[in-house]
């Protein structure tokens, strides 16, 4: 008992010293930023006073000198602002550190030394400047990996200089809140699991939180991997794969001088806008800038400017709710995003100069500048190295140079415009018009597809596509194909700074999507995360990752499987697993809870009362986020109209993204992917909505959004996929 009291006093004393050091550094940082602020104000004043006379000169013959004078004053301001922003970030880190400077400690002894060193681990590092003594090590530092990967005994970690071996004789975890030590415990596997179980029993947060205190060994391996150009993770629902990807991004931004990445070197491809917002706090909480996140439709919009494009959510709503056309919609996207169609598109691109471009002699001032044969020859040469669109642009410039260099003509700018317009008549490419012709000329389509095994419904797909392309809305599958065509024809000019791409929900993409990612980010490394059990409109198995590996063709790649779910209670996870066809090896973290129940109401009024009663019960229990999940947006809208006067509910619909997940939300199942709620109510579990194999996947996704409580409700006949308890 005496020894424990001494340990507690030592730990409290160490915490006080650490917080005192952090406070000193915070005072220094605030003082420096006050100086920065004064310097910026002073420099801006100097810029106004000393360059006012230069502004009119910018448009005179002395414009260059005037611009140089402006730069002379503007550059220091830019530098000061950068320094100010960096210091503001440091201030935020130190303010957080004062509240909770560390969460763990290991006592580590190097193999060639006799004494154990106390290594405290936190979200960011803290060092005493005069002695260079580390008070706190950043969780991403090499030595911190020992905490995540080993129990007591012989350990090692990989440092920039090579592998370091040693021994650990203590692992300790702390709960520090508002600068006060709440408790600590010395950790073995059993105690750590109990600590994690306690954390998981708490309510979820409105946005995704960091998990630095509870990173598991297999998760740490993914986070710190620097060997692979392509890191793939097959992670079951609730395994933490998205969180791990974000912590990996933070780790990559932390790494040493040669490998260190800034926020603008990393890009996250998210499944939808709501999810983008849900994950937006993680990196700032870890002390890093929030990296750019985008959805696939953003890529389509950047390539197919001015087109009105069906979003993926609109596509899914159409697919899930439109029973009449479901098979043809499904068949169309499966074919148009397949390797076979990719091959047809590549053949089509090669054929464009032969079939779709009619070359003519180019005349200027009555004289032939270049013959159509020479033009065609130039277009067809260099086809393997240079995209067709780029070749056409180069030839356009070449023709203008021919006219200018001949010496016979003094070509005016207005003439150049006219020449370009004439050249466009036969050298310009309307990619969308060409794509439309591909589907309207069936005989030509089948010529390009010779030697290929096509779907039985190919004729229907061609007719369906013709009809879609004749509307003013570009459907999601055609928009994806057109994006690929444009990138192949015109090349890629954006995203050159991107060195790491994180793609979440990989199972939602098709081969054509991955080809587009490869074209866009040809120099980047990839972290790709998915769950083959969480598909919405197709079936996947582990061969998905082989396909991904083949498309990217990276020198080093790895597939890590995370088969343990930390989100749901045992009872919720087991209930969800019954909707999977294959016997999945999914392990539960072994957290107890109530069995999910199915309730059927006889009419709309009793159904509404039942939902309102369940919501009230959840709120009384203390649950802060409650998801009312429906199969479709149409069902969600109907439920919202029924409940909005009876309960405080919010409707999450397509394209809506500005909300924190704190409260009661109604949403379609495809909008819930990647999110989690304290309690989930599946609100349309009747026979009309859920009956097919695809519907089983939807139920699995909906069920596994719940942390603590799951119940299913319906009006009328219960889905045959469920067992029921009548009211």
DAZI-V947010 format. One record per helix or strand. SS is the DSSP state (~ for helix, > for strand). FROM is the first residue (numbers start at 1). LEN is the number of residues. If there is no record, write none. Layout:
# DAZI-V947010
{{SS	FROM	LEN} {SS	FROM	LEN}}
This chain:
# DAZI-V947010
{{~	2	58} {~	63	37} {>	104	7} {>	117	6} {>	126	3} {>	133	6} {~	142	8} {>	153	7} {>	162	16} {>	180	7} {~	189	12} {~	217	7} {>	230	6} {~	241	14} {~	263	3} {>	266	5} {~	273	6} {~	282	4} {>	292	4} {~	296	8} {>	309	1} {~	312	10} {~	326	11} {~	339	18} {>	362	3} {>	367	4} {~	372	9} {~	388	18} {~	413	15} {~	431	10} {~	442	7} {~	458	12} {>	474	1} {~	476	15} {>	500	4} {~	506	3} {~	511	10} {>	525	6} {~	543	10} {>	557	6} {>	564	2} {~	570	8} {>	587	2} {>	597	5} {~	604	18} {>	625	6} {~	633	11} {>	650	3} {>	663	6} {~	669	3} {>	677	6} {>	686	1} {~	693	11} {>	706	10} {>	718	1} {>	725	2}}
